[in-house]
């Protein structure tokens, strides 16, 4: 009896081999499809998460800008009242005391009035001490040049954050708002300047308070020197953004942190 299969038929072994090969191929195709789909889903979720983070960051930045816009409108009103109340006068002094009390809860530290040479004439505030200035101090030359420039009438100068050089805020980070003052709109020269001192930690802390993204996401704000103005870890506030992390864990490796900080300071987002 012959063991040969009929002509045109496939042996059982070959059939099994073809089936196994087909199943393996389908499995590989399915696995490749699943991996591709999984990566696509991960990319979508990552992009959605990044967009959520970006929206939160934009909202925080908008809140800071709104705060500064409000203080700008306050500062732009002072030259007008300076024309009307004609300092030094009791009316001007009462007005400045009242304005300070109205906005001190917004992180305003003090009003400081200078003459055209940059000598301090009076302070309203200063941890509650609205007094006449003691020794006459000069403020920085760059600010003095800006104030004395006639083209800057009706304008504002907002400084970067910097440590205050003397009591009562010595070593504390502050920001300065400056606006030139003149006796009248047609006065030939600037009479002096009004300075508003701001605590940058105040607004940065307010706009990031209780803001979270998921279980581990939290916002932070740093200044132009990479000093934290707000952070979930309160002990980080006022410290160098990289150094304080390394002090916490010297073995930690930050990849791309420096580059990311540089992008942030350059005004880039994403």
Secondary structure, 3 states (H helix, E strand, C coil): CCCCCCCCCCCHHHHHHHHHHHHHHHHHHHHHHHHHHHHHHHHHHHHHHHHHHHHHHHHHHHHHHHHHHHHHHHHHHHHHHHHHHCCCCHHHHHHHHHHHHHHHHHCEEEEEEEECCCEEEEEEECCCCCEECCCCCECCHHHHHHHHCHHHCCCCEECCCEEECCCCCECCEEEEEEEEECCCCCCCCCCEEEEEEECHHHHHHHHHCCCEECCCEECCEECCCCEEEECCCHHHCCCECCHHHHHHCCCCCCCCHHHHHHHHHCCCCC
